[in-house]
Amino acid sequence: MGKLTALKIKNLTEPGRYPDGDGLFLELNGKGSGRWLLRVQSNGRRRDIGLGSLKGVSLADARDAAFVTRKKIAQG
């Protein structure tokens, strides 16, 4: 886990999805504008769960939120 760094995120300009690992993605709309997504599988269905905007949620917070969300899904 941990393909992205704060510096890499700051320098991204091309819109698209950038994986961090373990299902966590940064979906970038433009420079400095985007959202964090967690891709999980639950009950045989793939789901993308929003974790917040890039401006409001740091990389570390997104990783923590992804960990907590995966843990809750595993517990049912």
Steps between C-alpha positions, in 0.01 A plus 500: 500500500602857461576573136395864534681770694391851592752642253378278215140604569595867502668466160219305329323695228353236266141395588458130574514233770824454690532187720665508840453129571254272681207645306566867583490737203531870441258607227640826368276741307764767449798650680417502871143379446398143567367244744611189682331170414523156655416208274377198697309182436205424725241225453651417162459856371770756437435841652679833494472680833573872516735604780499875444644773284868550434486845659331374817671164552875448508674190366560373854135555597381325183720200582363491856140528378560222247640274772202563730251446217661172391497384863127580536420313178697197617303499827172510312 
